[in-house]
Amino acid sequence: MADSNTILPAELQHLTLKQPEKKENEGLGQDAFLELMLTQIQHQDPLNPMESSDFLSQMAQFGTVNGITELNSSFATLSGSLQSNQALQASTMVGNTVLVPSSKAALVSGTEISGAIELNSSTSNLVINISDASGQSVRQVDFGSHTSGLTKFSWDGLDNNGNALPTGQYTIEAAALVNGEPVAQSVLINAKVDSVTLNKTGGEPLLNLNGIGTVSINEIREIM
């Protein structure tokens, strides 16, 4: 009597193998895996057939390979969708003002520069120092005590004597007095989005900001 795990030669005559289409540079697909397994069954020794555990093991391998292939395909689709959505979102920002980390800002004479200071902890006194392109300090403002978090500020473009400063690039630095010692704080600047650069390799879109330059879309803290 034949064992329940044994396939006799007469029964093999009724097995029809589906020949998969051959594709160049493609790994072991679903059809190829099934063909390989059926071929192995056809040529096994009828007196020493494949153990049921071996058969189940190969089926498990097939399930894993097939599952990984489908998972990779799903991830590729999801990634493409996310990149498209991010590119669309970035393109709608052109002309808007965003808040991004930067110590540099461009002043147009007669206008102001605004932004925020990100305080790591509460302070008894927050001081902002503004320098021109040569590194000379032109304005210093005491903001007094503040709690941790974002503290908004604006600079009217005037120096310490109340004179209007010329158009140009300025550096804004902030220090908070913590336990009697000045501690540097992060500065964020409001800037207009002039254009967007999309990465052809699928990377994150880059925003070209007026007076600041290029920053990643992921650096945006606020959209005005």
C-alpha positions, 0 to 999 in steps of 0.5 A, a space after each residue: 500500500 502506498 503511503 499517504 505522502 507518496 505520489 506514484 508515477 502513474 499519478 504524475 502523468 496527470 500533472 500539468 506544469 504551467 510554463 512561466 513566461 521568461 523575463 530577463 533580470 527577474 528573480 524567482 517568481 511565483 510560477 517558477 517556484 511552483 514549477 521547480 517544486 513540482 519537478 522535484 516531486 516528479 523526480 523523487 524516488 518513489 521508495 524514498 519520497 519527500 517527507 511531509 515536513 520537507 514538503 511543508 517547509 518548502 511551501 512555507 518558503 514559497 509563502 515567505 518569498 511570495 509575501 516578501 514580493 507582495 510586501 515590497 510591491 506595496 511599499 514601493 507603491 506607498 513610497 511613490 504615493 507619499 513622494 507625490 503627495 509631498 511634492 504637491 504639498 511643497 508646490 502649494 507653498 510657493 509665495 507663502 511665508 514659512 518659519 524655519 531654523 536660520 540665523 541669517 536673514 535678508 533685510 530690505 530697508 524700510 521693512 522688518 525681519 520677524 521670527 522666533 526664538 526656541 527657548 529650551 528652558 525658562 529664562 530671567 532675560 532673553 537677549 537678541 543681538 543683530 550683526 551686519 555682514 561685516 560681523 559688527 553688532 548693530 542692534 541689541 534687544 532685551 526681551 526680559 523673562 520668558 518661559 520655555 517654547 517659541 518666543 516670537 520677535 520682530 526687528 524694525 530694521 533700526 540700529 541702537 540709535 534708531 537709524 534705518 539700516 541698509 538693505 543686506 544680509 544680517 545675522 541674528 543670535 539669541 542668548 537666554 540667562 539661565 542660572 546666571 549664565 548666558 546660554 545660546 538659543 536656536 533662532 527661527 526666521 520667517 521667510 517667503 518661499 520663492 520656488 521649490 526644487 523636486 528631487 528626481 531620485 525621490 528625496 524630499 523637496 527643497 524650498 528656496 527661501 528669500 534671503 535664506 537659501 535652500 532648506 528641506 521641507 521637513 525643516 518647516 516649523 510653521 506655515 503662515 
